[in-house]
Amino acid sequence: VHDECAELGEMAFRFQESMEPVDLVTHLSNALEHHPPNDVIAAFYLYEDFEPDRIREMLSLLTPERAMSTHVSPAHAGSTRFVEAWYGTKFSISRHPDAQLTEWANAPIDPALHLPEPNPFVPTDFALVCDAMAAAASQSAAPSTTAPSTSPSTASAAVGTANSTTSVATSTTTSDATSDDSNVSSTSSSASATASLFTLEKLRHDAAVELWHKTDATFRRPRANVFINVVAPAAYYAPRNVVLTSLFASLLSDELTEFSYHAELAGLHYRVYNSNVGLRVMLSGYSHKLPVLLRKVMEKLAKPGLREDRFLLQRDVLRRRYRNYFKEQPYEHVTYMSSRMLEMRRFHILEYLEVASSDELSFEALKSFAQEELLRCVHMQVLVHGNFSADEARDLVSDAEAALCAQPLSMSEQPQMRCMQLPAGKEVILRQHPSCSHELHLRHHNADDANSAVEVYLQAGMDVRPTSVIVELIAQIVHKAAEQQLRTVEQLGYIVWCTVRVDVGVIGLRFIIQSSNHNAAHLDERIEAFLDTVPDILSSLTQEEFDDYQQALLDIKLEKDKKLREESSRYWAEIVPYGTYDFERDQRDAKAIEALSKQTLSNFWRETFARESPNRRKLSSQVFAAHHALPPPPPRVNAVVLDTLEEQHRFKRSLCAFPTPDSVKRN
């Protein structure tokens, strides 16, 4: 056990990823409290000599007399004796009864308490696939006078570990005066060929699987990320299906704990959760044993145990989660209200709570759904990125596909994600107030919350260049002025944001304010008053100030990925859920940003966001605290006020929808 722990510690230290400077100095400064400066970097990772006597000494201290147990429960209300000084928490302290201590001391050792078996997830192969591929490419590109080419398998065995930074090169001996030019040309050709090996490519696309792959040659670690989007239309067919899928994902994660502890110790991580198109399976860690973890996860996904006692527990957890939504901050509610209006397919959490609270949510219903409906027909979207070759990526997906044993989806069965188009020249106002809320909402909402909130959203159009970068640059310029005016000068509330909002491939500008002193309608009016000043803010910018804002946005766009996970996530966001595949988005955005001018922004604002523009599309989501009376609808003729969920649902059905994000051409 000690040797395995030492091996895992040495491995974690050897292949640790870079940290943000602020996180690193915080970590080191905390470590200095416990370790001398010479040991502080490696102290948390490295194990010293095996000392069984000291271990026995430590174990001898683990006696019932030294035990402390903590119990937190409302059942203790009225029986506590002390009050905590800072937060007023009531508590009591008492000794364990002597009879209890005697019972614990004489109890036999539980057979489940034993030393663990060897960890099956500990990796032993740290060779880098990129080195093997580069060596093979260099050998095949070398002139015939070089030594015979080394096979990829031989090269893989010969390459160093991730700590090696030696580049692979070929050399030739010539007596020709033109040898320098020849060598330069050969080296350039070889470098170009090698670079082409490490690009993102689509290895497979059919009714069953869409597979993207890239072998990492940048971060040079024996790690990989495998992201899988299991598209299963049954998961989001109705609110009942959503609740059952969420329960299934929770039970699956619960079952996976039988080996998740060992996997985590060995640097392997996974997550399984439901989405609005099915299930997501996210794995990361050392590439050597990642296929083992994937195989176990997919086997559980296909054939889960589904114990009734765990079902009852997870059902209670899910019910609490749905009920707790109504205790969230009002600013979170307004963003949720906007999402429900803008996304073409979006159920309300009240519908989930109704299903979760009903008798129809039974263990038999879950078993039937999981075994017969959920994964009967699926389509898998997969990204394999890191220390895997293309052939290894294909094998991973083939194994996952075989484990699921599901029928592929036809093209017409693929879910379509679309955003609703707000009416031009109209002002759509969604209002939530206790006086017109659903009975189930009133039963669970936080009546003591004194805050109201508003989100004002100005819809610009599809997330394509130059529209997207114009909106981003406007937000970059305006947000400081908005905070200064609305939070500092007018003191409307502490939460004041101006950001870009993107929904299903449609971009817009949004403002959020939460306040305990003013109702949501007043907050909306103050945002509108600020928006009237934006043309002056844009026109008064000096060229130097505009250049600074422009450069700040360029710096954000062109910032390099610091970890493999960051690069993987960037690729994944283009694949799932909307299939935009704009993998060079940041570089193309940067070119579009460089072409912008102050006049471009002013013209766009006047034509798209200005209050008097006939093209303006506005959505105002408003949540009123109970102590704020619901005001009468605004007298503006272009205002559409929707106070109940039924009114909002009917209005949404009258809207047109934007095209799906994957159908739009990007510049």
C-alpha positions as CSV (number, residue, x, y, z in Angstrom):
1,V,0.0,0.0,0.0
2,H,2.8,2.4,0.9
3,D,4.6,1.6,-2.4
4,E,1.4,2.3,-4.4
5,C,0.9,5.6,-2.6
6,A,4.5,6.6,-3.2
7,E,4.1,5.7,-6.9
8,L,0.9,7.8,-7.2
9,G,2.5,10.7,-5.4
10,E,5.6,10.6,-7.6
11,M,3.4,10.4,-10.7
12,A,1.3,13.3,-9.7
13,F,4.3,15.5,-9.1
14,R,6.1,14.5,-12.3
15,F,3.1,15.2,-14.5
16,Q,1.4,18.1,-12.7
17,E,-0.1,20.7,-14.9
18,S,0.7,24.4,-14.8
19,M,-1.2,26.6,-12.3
20,E,-2.3,30.2,-12.4
21,P,0.4,32.3,-10.7
22,V,-2.0,33.5,-8.0
23,D,-3.1,29.9,-7.2
24,L,0.5,28.8,-7.2
25,V,1.8,31.4,-4.7
26,T,-1.3,30.8,-2.5
27,H,-0.5,27.1,-2.5
28,L,3.1,27.6,-1.7
29,S,2.6,30.2,1.0
30,N,0.1,27.8,2.8
31,A,2.6,24.9,2.5
32,L,5.3,27.0,4.2
33,E,3.3,26.7,7.4
34,H,4.0,23.0,7.5
35,H,7.2,22.4,5.5
36,P,10.7,23.9,5.2
37,P,11.4,26.0,2.1
38,N,13.6,23.4,0.4
39,D,10.7,20.8,0.6
40,V,7.7,23.0,0.0
41,I,7.3,22.3,-3.8
42,A,7.3,18.5,-3.5
43,A,6.2,17.9,0.1
44,F,2.6,17.2,-0.7
45,Y,3.5,14.6,-3.3
46,L,6.5,12.5,-2.2
47,Y,6.5,9.7,0.3
48,E,9.5,8.9,2.4
49,D,10.6,5.7,4.0
50,F,8.0,3.1,5.1
51,E,7.8,3.2,8.9
52,P,5.4,0.5,10.2
53,D,6.1,1.4,13.9
54,R,4.9,4.9,13.5
55,I,1.8,3.7,11.6
56,R,1.0,1.3,14.5
57,E,1.5,4.2,16.9
58,M,-1.0,6.3,15.0
59,L,-3.5,3.5,14.8
60,S,-3.3,3.0,18.5
61,L,-4.7,6.4,19.0
62,L,-7.9,5.6,17.1
63,T,-10.0,4.5,20.1
64,P,-13.6,5.1,21.0
65,E,-12.6,7.4,23.9
66,R,-11.0,9.8,21.3
67,A,-13.9,9.8,18.9
68,M,-16.0,12.9,18.2
69,S,-19.3,12.6,16.3
70,T,-21.3,15.6,14.9
71,H,-25.0,15.5,14.2
72,V,-26.8,18.4,12.5
73,S,-30.6,18.2,12.4
74,P,-33.7,20.3,13.0
75,A,-34.7,17.6,15.5
76,H,-32.3,19.2,18.1
77,A,-34.3,22.5,18.1
78,G,-35.1,23.5,21.7
79,S,-32.7,21.1,23.3
80,T,-29.4,22.9,22.7
81,R,-27.5,24.7,25.5
82,F,-25.0,27.1,23.7
83,V,-25.1,29.8,21.1
84,E,-22.2,30.3,18.7
85,A,-20.8,33.9,19.0
86,W,-20.6,35.0,15.4
87,Y,-23.5,33.4,13.5
88,G,-25.8,32.7,16.4
89,T,-25.9,28.9,15.7
90,K,-27.4,26.9,18.6
91,F,-25.5,23.8,19.6
92,S,-24.7,21.4,22.5
93,I,-21.6,19.4,23.5
94,S,-21.9,16.2,25.5
95,R,-19.8,13.1,26.2
96,H,-20.6,9.8,24.6
97,P,-22.4,7.5,27.2
98,D,-20.1,5.0,28.8
99,A,-22.3,2.2,27.6
100,Q,-21.8,3.3,24.0
101,L,-18.0,3.5,24.4
102,T,-18.0,0.0,25.9
103,E,-20.1,-1.3,23.0
104,W,-17.8,0.3,20.5
105,A,-14.6,-1.0,22.2
106,N,-15.9,-4.6,22.3
107,A,-17.4,-4.7,18.8
108,P,-15.7,-7.1,16.4
109,I,-13.9,-5.7,13.4
110,D,-16.2,-5.3,10.4
111,P,-14.9,-7.6,7.6
112,A,-15.4,-4.6,5.2
113,L,-12.5,-2.9,6.9
114,H,-9.5,-4.3,5.2
115,L,-6.5,-3.2,3.2
116,P,-7.4,-2.5,-0.4
117,E,-6.6,-4.6,-3.3
118,P,-4.0,-3.3,-5.8
119,N,-5.4,-0.3,-7.7
120,P,-6.3,-1.5,-11.2
121,F,-6.2,2.1,-12.5
122,V,-2.6,3.0,-11.7
123,P,-0.9,3.7,-15.1
124,T,2.5,2.4,-15.9
125,D,2.9,3.5,-19.6
126,F,3.8,7.2,-19.9
127,A,5.2,7.2,-23.4
128,L,3.9,10.1,-25.6
129,V,2.1,9.2,-28.7
130,C,3.1,12.5,-30.3
131,D,6.8,11.5,-30.1
132,A,6.2,8.2,-31.7
133,M,4.2,9.8,-34.5
134,A,6.8,12.5,-35.1
135,A,9.6,10.0,-35.2
136,A,7.8,7.9,-37.7
137,A,7.0,10.9,-39.9
138,S,10.6,12.1,-39.8
139,Q,11.9,8.7,-40.8
140,S,9.5,8.4,-43.6
141,A,10.3,11.9,-44.9
142,A,14.1,11.4,-44.7
143,P,16.2,10.9,-47.9
144,S,17.0,7.3,-48.8
145,T,20.6,7.7,-47.5
146,T,19.3,7.7,-43.9
147,A,18.9,4.6,-41.7
148,P,15.9,2.4,-42.3
149,S,12.6,3.8,-41.0
150,T,11.6,2.9,-37.5
151,S,8.1,1.5,-37.1
152,P,5.6,3.4,-35.0
153,S,5.5,0.6,-32.4
154,T,9.3,0.6,-32.1
155,A,9.4,4.4,-31.9
156,S,6.8,4.4,-29.2
157,A,8.9,2.1,-27.1
158,A,12.0,4.2,-27.7
159,V,10.6,7.6,-27.0
160,G,11.1,9.4,-23.6
161,T,8.4,10.4,-21.2
162,A,6.5,13.6,-20.9
163,N,9.4,15.3,-19.2
164,S,11.6,14.9,-22.3
165,T,11.8,17.9,-24.5
166,T,14.2,16.5,-27.1
167,S,12.9,17.0,-30.6
168,V,13.1,14.3,-33.2
169,A,15.4,15.3,-36.2
170,T,17.0,13.5,-39.1
171,S,20.6,14.2,-40.4
172,T,22.2,13.4,-43.8
173,T,25.8,13.5,-45.0
174,T,26.5,15.2,-48.3
175,S,29.5,16.6,-50.1
176,D,27.4,18.7,-52.4
177,A,27.8,22.5,-52.2
178,T,24.0,22.7,-52.2
179,S,23.6,20.6,-49.1
180,D,22.7,23.5,-46.9
181,D,19.8,24.5,-49.1
182,S,18.7,20.9,-49.4
183,N,18.8,20.4,-45.6
184,V,16.8,23.6,-45.1
185,S,14.2,22.4,-47.6
186,S,14.1,18.9,-46.1
187,T,13.8,20.2,-42.5
188,S,11.0,22.6,-43.5
189,S,9.1,19.9,-45.3
190,S,9.6,17.5,-42.4
191,A,8.4,20.1,-39.9
192,S,5.3,20.8,-42.0
193,A,4.5,17.2,-42.3
194,T,5.0,16.7,-38.5
195,A,2.7,19.6,-37.7
196,S,0.0,18.3,-39.9
197,L,-0.1,15.1,-37.7
198,F,-1.4,17.1,-34.7
199,T,-4.5,18.8,-36.1
200,L,-8.1,18.3,-35.1
201,E,-9.8,16.0,-37.6
202,K,-13.1,14.2,-38.0
203,L,-12.4,10.4,-38.1
204,R,-16.0,9.2,-38.4
205,H,-19.5,10.6,-39.1
206,D,-22.4,8.3,-39.6
207,A,-25.8,7.6,-38.1
208,A,-24.3,6.1,-34.9
209,V,-21.2,8.1,-34.2
210,E,-19.5,11.5,-34.9
211,L,-15.9,11.2,-33.8
212,W,-13.4,14.1,-33.6
213,H,-9.8,13.5,-32.6
214,K,-6.5,15.3,-32.0
215,T,-3.2,14.0,-30.7
216,D,-1.7,16.5,-28.3
217,A,1.8,17.7,-29.0
218,T,1.6,21.0,-27.1
219,F,1.3,20.2,-23.4
220,R,3.3,16.9,-23.6
221,R,1.6,15.0,-20.8
222,P,0.5,11.4,-20.9
223,R,-3.1,12.5,-20.3
224,A,-6.2,12.7,-22.4
225,N,-9.8,13.9,-22.4
226,V,-12.7,11.8,-23.7
227,F,-16.0,13.7,-24.0
228,I,-19.1,11.9,-25.1
229,N,-22.5,13.4,-25.9
230,V,-25.1,10.6,-26.0
231,V,-27.9,12.0,-28.0
232,A,-31.1,10.2,-26.9
233,P,-34.3,12.0,-27.9
234,A,-36.3,10.0,-25.3
235,A,-34.5,12.0,-22.6
236,Y,-36.2,15.3,-23.4
237,Y,-39.5,14.1,-24.9
238,A,-41.6,15.3,-21.9
239,P,-41.1,16.6,-18.4
240,R,-41.6,13.0,-17.1
241,N,-38.7,11.9,-19.3
242,V,-36.4,14.7,-18.1
243,V,-37.0,13.8,-14.4
244,L,-36.5,10.0,-15.1
245,T,-33.3,10.7,-17.0
246,S,-32.0,13.0,-14.2
247,L,-32.7,10.2,-11.7
248,F,-31.1,7.6,-13.9
249,A,-27.9,9.8,-14.2
250,S,-27.8,10.2,-10.4
251,L,-28.2,6.5,-9.7
252,L,-25.6,5.7,-12.3
253,S,-23.1,8.0,-10.7
254,D,-24.0,6.4,-7.3
255,E,-23.3,2.9,-8.7
256,L,-20.0,4.0,-10.2
257,T,-18.6,4.9,-6.8
258,E,-17.6,1.2,-6.4
259,F,-14.5,2.0,-8.4
260,S,-14.5,5.8,-8.6
261,Y,-12.4,6.1,-5.5
262,H,-9.5,4.0,-7.0
263,A,-9.8,5.9,-10.3
264,E,-9.6,9.3,-8.6
265,L,-6.5,8.2,-6.6
266,A,-4.9,7.1,-9.9
267,G,-5.6,10.5,-11.6
268,L,-8.6,9.4,-13.5
269,H,-11.8,11.5,-13.4
270,Y,-15.3,11.1,-14.8
271,R,-18.7,12.7,-14.7
272,V,-22.1,11.5,-16.0
273,Y,-25.0,13.8,-16.1
274,N,-28.2,14.5,-18.1
275,S,-28.6,17.3,-20.7
276,N,-31.5,18.6,-22.9
277,V,-30.5,16.1,-25.6
278,G,-29.6,13.0,-23.6
279,L,-26.6,12.2,-21.4
280,R,-23.0,13.4,-21.2
281,V,-20.1,11.2,-20.2
282,M,-16.9,13.2,-19.5
283,L,-13.6,11.4,-18.7
284,S,-10.1,12.7,-18.2
285,G,-6.8,11.6,-16.8
286,Y,-3.8,9.4,-17.7
287,S,-4.3,7.9,-21.1
288,H,-2.9,4.4,-20.3
289,K,-5.8,3.4,-18.1
290,L,-8.5,5.8,-19.4
291,P,-9.9,3.0,-21.8
292,V,-10.4,0.8,-18.7
293,L,-12.4,3.5,-17.0
294,L,-14.4,4.3,-20.1
295,R,-15.3,0.6,-20.5
296,K,-16.5,0.3,-16.9
297,V,-18.6,3.5,-17.2
298,M,-20.2,2.4,-20.5
299,E,-21.0,-1.0,-19.2
300,K,-22.8,0.5,-16.2
301,L,-24.6,2.9,-18.6
302,A,-25.9,-0.1,-20.6
303,K,-26.6,-2.4,-17.7
304,P,-27.1,-0.5,-14.5
305,G,-28.0,-2.2,-11.2
306,L,-30.8,0.2,-10.2
307,R,-31.4,-0.6,-6.5
308,E,-34.7,0.5,-5.1
309,D,-33.2,1.8,-1.8
310,R,-30.9,4.1,-3.7
311,F,-33.7,5.1,-5.9
312,L,-35.8,6.3,-2.9
313,L,-32.8,8.3,-1.6
314,Q,-32.0,9.9,-5.0
315,R,-35.7,10.7,-5.6
316,D,-35.7,12.7,-2.3
317,V,-32.5,14.5,-3.3
318,L,-34.0,15.4,-6.7
319,R,-37.2,16.7,-5.1
320,R,-35.2,18.9,-2.8
321,R,-33.2,20.2,-5.7
322,Y,-36.3,21.2,-7.6
323,R,-37.8,22.9,-4.5
324,N,-34.6,24.7,-3.8
325,Y,-34.7,26.4,-7.2
326,F,-37.4,28.7,-5.7
327,K,-35.0,29.8,-3.0
328,E,-32.4,31.0,-5.5
329,Q,-31.6,34.7,-5.9
330,P,-34.0,36.8,-8.0
331,Y,-31.3,37.6,-10.6
332,E,-31.0,33.8,-11.3
333,H,-34.8,33.6,-11.8
334,V,-34.8,36.4,-14.4
335,T,-32.1,34.7,-16.5
336,Y,-34.1,31.5,-16.3
337,M,-37.3,33.3,-17.4
338,S,-35.4,34.6,-20.4
339,S,-34.0,31.2,-21.3
340,R,-37.5,29.7,-21.2
341,M,-38.8,32.3,-23.6
342,L,-35.8,32.2,-26.0
343,E,-35.2,28.5,-26.2
344,M,-37.7,26.7,-28.5
345,R,-37.7,23.5,-26.4
346,R,-37.5,24.3,-22.7
347,F,-39.8,22.9,-20.0
348,H,-40.4,24.8,-16.8
349,I,-39.0,23.5,-13.5
350,L,-42.6,23.5,-12.0
351,E,-43.4,20.8,-14.5
352,Y,-40.4,18.8,-13.2
353,L,-41.5,19.4,-9.6
354,E,-45.0,18.2,-10.3
355,V,-43.7,14.9,-11.8
356,A,-41.2,14.4,-9.0
357,S,-43.8,15.0,-6.4
358,S,-46.4,12.6,-7.9
359,D,-46.9,8.9,-7.2
360,E,-46.1,8.1,-10.9
361,L,-42.4,8.5,-10.2
362,S,-41.9,5.0,-9.0
363,F,-39.0,2.6,-9.1
364,E,-40.8,0.4,-11.6
365,A,-41.3,3.5,-13.9
366,L,-37.6,4.2,-13.8
367,K,-36.6,0.6,-14.5
368,S,-39.0,0.5,-17.5
369,F,-37.8,3.8,-18.8
370,A,-34.1,3.0,-18.4
371,Q,-34.3,-0.5,-19.9
372,E,-36.8,0.1,-22.7
373,E,-36.8,3.7,-23.8
374,L,-33.9,5.9,-22.8
375,L,-31.0,4.3,-24.7
376,R,-32.9,2.3,-27.4
377,C,-31.8,4.7,-30.1
378,V,-28.8,7.0,-29.7
379,H,-26.2,9.0,-31.6
380,M,-22.8,9.6,-30.0
381,Q,-20.8,12.8,-30.5
382,V,-17.2,12.1,-29.3
383,L,-14.1,14.2,-28.8
384,V,-10.8,12.3,-28.1
385,H,-8.0,14.7,-27.3
386,G,-4.6,14.1,-25.8
387,N,-2.3,11.2,-25.7
388,F,-4.2,8.9,-28.1
389,S,-3.5,8.1,-31.7
390,A,-6.3,8.1,-34.3
391,D,-6.5,4.3,-34.2
392,E,-6.7,4.3,-30.5
393,A,-9.5,6.9,-30.6
394,R,-11.4,4.7,-33.1
395,D,-11.0,1.7,-30.8
396,L,-12.3,3.7,-27.8
397,V,-15.4,4.6,-29.6
398,S,-16.0,1.1,-31.0
399,D,-15.8,-0.3,-27.5
400,A,-18.3,2.3,-26.2
401,E,-20.6,1.7,-29.1
402,A,-20.5,-2.1,-28.5
403,A,-21.2,-1.6,-24.8
404,L,-24.3,0.5,-25.4
405,C,-25.6,-1.9,-28.2
406,A,-28.2,0.8,-29.3
407,Q,-29.8,1.5,-32.6
408,P,-28.5,4.6,-34.4
409,L,-30.7,7.6,-34.9
410,S,-31.9,8.6,-38.3
411,M,-31.3,12.2,-39.5
412,S,-34.9,13.2,-38.9
413,E,-34.7,11.9,-35.3
414,Q,-31.8,14.2,-34.4
415,P,-33.1,17.0,-32.1
416,Q,-33.2,20.5,-33.5
417,M,-32.0,23.3,-31.2
418,R,-33.4,26.7,-32.1
419,C,-33.8,30.2,-30.6
420,M,-37.0,32.2,-30.8
421,Q,-36.9,35.5,-32.6
422,L,-38.3,38.4,-30.6
423,P,-40.6,40.7,-32.6
424,A,-39.0,43.8,-34.1
425,G,-40.1,47.1,-32.7
426,K,-41.8,45.4,-29.7
427,E,-40.9,45.3,-26.0
428,V,-41.7,41.9,-24.5
429,I,-42.0,42.0,-20.7
430,L,-42.2,38.9,-18.6
431,R,-43.2,39.5,-15.0
432,Q,-43.1,37.2,-11.9
433,H,-44.9,38.4,-8.8
434,P,-46.5,36.4,-5.9
435,S,-49.9,37.8,-6.8
436,C,-49.9,35.9,-10.1
437,S,-47.6,32.9,-9.5
438,H,-48.5,29.3,-9.7
439,E,-49.7,27.6,-6.5
440,L,-46.8,25.2,-6.4
441,H,-44.4,28.2,-6.8
442,L,-46.0,30.0,-3.9
443,R,-45.7,26.9,-1.7
444,H,-41.9,26.8,-2.1
445,H,-40.8,30.4,-2.8
446,N,-38.7,32.4,-0.3
447,A,-41.3,34.9,1.1
448,D,-38.5,36.7,3.1
449,D,-36.5,37.6,0.0
450,A,-36.6,41.4,-0.2
451,N,-35.0,41.7,-3.6
452,S,-36.4,42.4,-7.0
453,A,-34.5,41.9,-10.2
454,V,-34.6,42.6,-13.9
455,E,-32.7,41.4,-17.0
456,V,-33.0,43.6,-20.1
457,Y,-31.9,41.7,-23.2
458,L,-31.4,43.3,-26.6
459,Q,-31.4,40.6,-29.3
460,A,-28.9,41.3,-32.1
461,G,-29.1,38.2,-34.3
462,M,-27.2,35.1,-35.2
463,D,-23.8,34.6,-33.6
464,V,-21.9,35.3,-36.8
465,R,-19.1,37.8,-37.6
466,P,-19.1,40.8,-37.6
467,T,-22.3,40.9,-35.5
468,S,-20.9,38.8,-32.7
469,V,-17.7,40.8,-32.3
470,I,-19.5,44.2,-32.5
471,V,-21.7,43.2,-29.6
472,E,-18.7,41.9,-27.6
473,L,-16.8,45.1,-28.2
474,I,-19.9,47.2,-27.2
475,A,-20.2,45.2,-24.0
476,Q,-16.5,45.7,-23.4
477,I,-16.9,49.5,-23.6
478,V,-20.3,49.9,-21.9
479,H,-20.1,47.7,-18.9
480,K,-17.8,50.0,-16.8
481,A,-20.0,53.0,-17.5
482,A,-23.1,50.9,-16.6
483,E,-21.7,49.9,-13.3
484,Q,-20.6,53.4,-12.5
485,Q,-23.9,55.0,-13.3
486,L,-26.4,52.3,-12.1
487,R,-24.5,50.9,-9.1
488,T,-22.3,53.8,-7.9
489,V,-24.2,56.9,-8.8
490,E,-27.8,55.8,-8.6
491,Q,-27.1,53.0,-6.1
492,L,-29.8,50.8,-7.5
493,G,-28.2,47.6,-6.1
494,Y,-24.9,45.8,-5.6
495,I,-25.5,43.3,-8.5
496,V,-25.2,45.3,-11.7
497,W,-23.9,43.5,-14.8
498,C,-23.6,44.3,-18.5
499,T,-22.6,41.2,-20.5
500,V,-23.0,39.4,-23.8
501,R,-25.7,36.7,-23.9
502,V,-25.7,33.8,-26.3
503,D,-28.7,31.5,-26.7
504,V,-28.7,28.6,-29.2
505,G,-26.4,30.4,-31.6
506,V,-28.1,33.9,-31.2
507,I,-26.2,36.7,-29.6
508,G,-27.4,39.8,-27.7
509,L,-26.6,42.4,-25.1
510,R,-28.0,42.1,-21.6
511,F,-28.1,44.1,-18.4
512,I,-29.0,42.6,-15.0
513,I,-29.8,44.5,-11.7
514,Q,-30.9,43.2,-8.4
515,S,-32.2,45.6,-5.8
516,S,-34.0,45.5,-2.4
517,N,-34.9,49.2,-2.6
518,H,-36.6,49.4,-6.1
519,N,-39.1,47.2,-7.9
520,A,-38.2,45.5,-11.2
521,A,-40.2,48.0,-13.4
522,H,-38.2,50.9,-12.0
523,L,-34.9,49.1,-12.6
524,D,-36.0,48.5,-16.2
525,E,-36.7,52.2,-16.6
526,R,-33.2,53.1,-15.2
527,I,-31.5,50.7,-17.6
528,E,-33.4,52.3,-20.5
529,A,-32.3,55.8,-19.3
530,F,-28.7,54.6,-19.3
531,L,-29.1,53.0,-22.8
532,D,-30.1,56.4,-24.1
533,T,-26.7,57.7,-23.2
534,V,-24.7,54.9,-25.0
535,P,-24.5,56.8,-28.3
536,D,-22.8,59.7,-26.5
537,I,-20.5,57.3,-24.7
538,L,-19.4,55.7,-28.1
539,S,-19.0,59.1,-29.9
540,S,-17.0,60.7,-27.1
541,L,-14.4,57.9,-27.1
542,T,-11.0,59.2,-28.2
543,Q,-9.2,57.0,-30.7
544,E,-6.7,56.0,-28.1
545,E,-9.5,54.9,-25.7
546,F,-11.1,52.9,-28.5
547,D,-7.8,51.3,-29.4
548,D,-7.4,50.2,-25.7
549,Y,-10.8,48.6,-25.6
550,Q,-10.2,46.9,-28.9
551,Q,-6.8,45.6,-27.8
552,A,-8.2,44.3,-24.5
553,L,-10.8,42.2,-26.4
554,L,-8.1,41.0,-28.8
555,D,-6.0,39.9,-25.8
556,I,-8.9,37.9,-24.5
557,K,-9.5,36.3,-27.9
558,L,-5.8,35.4,-28.5
559,E,-4.9,34.2,-25.0
560,K,-3.3,30.8,-25.4
561,D,-4.7,27.7,-23.7
562,K,-2.8,26.9,-20.5
563,K,-4.0,23.4,-20.0
564,L,-5.1,20.5,-22.1
565,R,-8.5,20.7,-20.6
566,E,-8.9,24.3,-21.8
567,E,-8.2,23.4,-25.4
568,S,-10.5,20.3,-25.2
569,S,-13.3,22.4,-23.8
570,R,-12.9,25.0,-26.6
571,Y,-13.2,22.3,-29.2
572,W,-16.1,20.6,-27.4
573,A,-18.1,23.9,-27.3
574,E,-18.0,24.0,-31.1
575,I,-19.2,20.4,-31.4
576,V,-21.8,20.2,-28.7
577,P,-24.6,21.1,-28.5
578,Y,-25.0,23.2,-31.6
579,G,-22.5,21.8,-34.1
580,T,-21.0,25.2,-35.1
581,Y,-17.5,23.7,-35.8
582,D,-15.9,27.1,-35.8
583,F,-12.7,25.7,-34.3
584,E,-10.7,28.8,-35.3
585,R,-13.3,31.1,-33.8
586,D,-10.9,33.2,-31.7
587,Q,-8.4,33.8,-34.5
588,R,-11.2,34.7,-37.0
589,D,-12.9,36.9,-34.3
590,A,-9.6,38.7,-33.8
591,K,-9.3,39.6,-37.5
592,A,-12.9,40.9,-37.5
593,I,-12.2,42.9,-34.3
594,E,-9.2,44.6,-36.0
595,A,-11.5,45.8,-38.8
596,L,-13.9,47.5,-36.4
597,S,-14.1,51.3,-36.0
598,K,-16.0,53.7,-33.7
599,Q,-18.3,54.5,-36.5
600,T,-19.1,50.8,-37.1
601,L,-20.2,50.5,-33.4
602,S,-22.3,53.7,-33.5
603,N,-24.1,52.7,-36.7
604,F,-24.8,49.2,-35.3
605,W,-26.2,50.7,-32.1
606,R,-28.4,53.2,-33.9
607,E,-29.8,50.5,-36.3
608,T,-30.2,47.6,-33.8
609,F,-30.3,48.6,-30.1
610,A,-31.5,52.3,-30.0
611,R,-34.9,52.7,-28.4
612,E,-36.3,54.5,-31.5
613,S,-35.0,51.8,-34.0
614,P,-37.8,49.8,-35.7
615,N,-35.4,46.8,-35.7
616,R,-35.0,46.8,-31.9
617,R,-35.9,43.4,-30.2
618,K,-36.1,43.7,-26.5
619,L,-37.0,41.2,-23.7
620,S,-37.3,42.4,-20.1
621,S,-37.6,39.6,-17.5
622,Q,-38.8,41.0,-14.2
623,V,-39.1,39.4,-10.7
624,F,-40.8,41.4,-8.0
625,A,-40.3,40.9,-4.3
626,A,-43.5,40.3,-2.2
627,H,-43.1,43.8,-0.6
628,H,-43.0,45.5,-4.0
629,A,-46.5,45.9,-5.5
630,L,-47.0,44.8,-9.0
631,P,-47.4,48.1,-11.0
632,P,-49.9,48.5,-13.9
633,P,-48.6,47.5,-17.3
634,P,-46.5,50.3,-18.9
635,P,-48.6,52.6,-21.3
636,R,-46.3,52.1,-24.2
637,V,-48.1,50.8,-27.3
638,N,-45.3,48.5,-28.3
639,A,-45.2,46.8,-24.9
640,V,-46.3,43.1,-24.6
641,V,-46.8,42.3,-20.9
642,L,-47.0,38.7,-19.8
643,D,-47.7,38.0,-16.1
644,T,-48.5,34.3,-16.0
645,L,-46.8,31.1,-17.3
646,E,-49.9,30.5,-19.5
647,E,-49.7,33.9,-21.1
648,Q,-45.9,33.5,-21.7
649,H,-46.5,30.0,-23.3
650,R,-49.1,31.2,-25.7
651,F,-47.0,34.2,-26.7
652,K,-44.0,32.0,-27.3
653,R,-46.0,29.8,-29.7
654,S,-46.7,32.9,-31.9
655,L,-43.0,33.6,-32.4
656,C,-40.8,32.7,-35.3
657,A,-37.5,30.9,-34.8
658,F,-34.0,31.5,-36.0
659,P,-32.3,28.9,-38.1
660,T,-30.4,26.1,-36.3
661,P,-26.8,27.2,-35.5
662,D,-25.3,24.5,-37.6
663,S,-27.1,25.7,-40.7
664,V,-25.7,29.2,-40.7
665,K,-22.6,30.1,-42.8
666,R,-19.8,31.7,-40.7
667,N,-17.3,34.1,-42.2
